Amino acid sequence: MYGHRKRISLPSLTHTMIKRIFKEKRTKVFNRKVRKGLRKAHKEKGLKARKAESMVQSTMNQNGR
């Protein structure tokens, strides 16, 4: 499952931020959106991964971050 991890350039900072926010808020919609964004970022590399990452960031901002 994690065999192709090296190809993906997602900064670890986003993951720690997401984990921290998961602890803070556990609303279903929010979790679904972040999971969707993470899935996109894992699937696709480069530009699309960055776009998905920014989607996750904007979701965080909507949730009163």
FILUM-734201 format. One record per residue (C-alpha): residue number from 1; x, y negated, z. Coordinates in pm, whole numbers, plus 50000, padded with zeros to 5 digits. Layout:
# FILUM-734201
[NUM; [X; Y; Z]]
...
//
This chain:
# FILUM-734201
[1; [50000; 50000; 50000]]
[2; [50279; 49757; 50087]]
[3; [50523; 49884; 49826]]
[4; [50495; 49579; 49603]]
[5; [50518; 49322; 49881]]
[6; [50854; 49177; 49772]]
[7; [50711; 49048; 49446]]
[8; [50453; 48833; 49623]]
[9; [50572; 48494; 49743]]
[10; [50320; 48416; 50014]]
[11; [50491; 48229; 50296]]
[12; [50464; 48402; 50631]]
[13; [50348; 48072; 50778]]
[14; [50008; 48105; 50614]]
[15; [49963; 48453; 50758]]
[16; [50047; 48343; 51111]]
[17; [49813; 48046; 51075]]
[18; [49534; 48270; 50952]]
[19; [49591; 48514; 51237]]
[20; [49582; 48230; 51489]]
[21; [49260; 48096; 51341]]
[22; [49105; 48444; 51340]]
[23; [49158; 48445; 51715]]
[24; [48996; 48103; 51749]]
[25; [48686; 48139; 51531]]
[26; [48519; 48462; 51432]]
[27; [48231; 48345; 51214]]
[28; [48138; 48600; 50952]]
[29; [48134; 48360; 50657]]
[30; [48471; 48216; 50748]]
[31; [48632; 48558; 50784]]
[32; [48482; 48670; 50454]]
[33; [48615; 48362; 50274]]
[34; [48964; 48399; 50416]]
[35; [48971; 48770; 50341]]
[36; [48864; 48694; 49985]]
[37; [49138; 48435; 49952]]
[38; [49398; 48672; 50094]]
[39; [49287; 48951; 49863]]
[40; [49323; 48718; 49565]]
[41; [49665; 48605; 49681]]
[42; [49781; 48964; 49728]]
[43; [49655; 49078; 49390]]
[44; [49800; 48800; 49182]]
[45; [50143; 48645; 49175]]
[46; [50264; 48298; 49090]]
[47; [50013; 48029; 49004]]
[48; [49701; 48225; 49090]]
[49; [49845; 48331; 49423]]
[50; [49916; 47967; 49503]]
[51; [49565; 47871; 49399]]
[52; [49413; 48138; 49623]]
[53; [49635; 48022; 49905]]
[54; [49513; 47665; 49867]]
[55; [49158; 47801; 49871]]
[56; [49232; 47959; 50208]]
[57; [49380; 47630; 50328]]
[58; [49070; 47434; 50222]]
[59; [48848; 47692; 50395]]
[60; [49044; 47632; 50712]]
[61; [48995; 47258; 50678]]
[62; [48620; 47299; 50629]]
[63; [48602; 47488; 50956]]
[64; [48708; 47185; 51155]]
[65; [49080; 47245; 51157]]
//
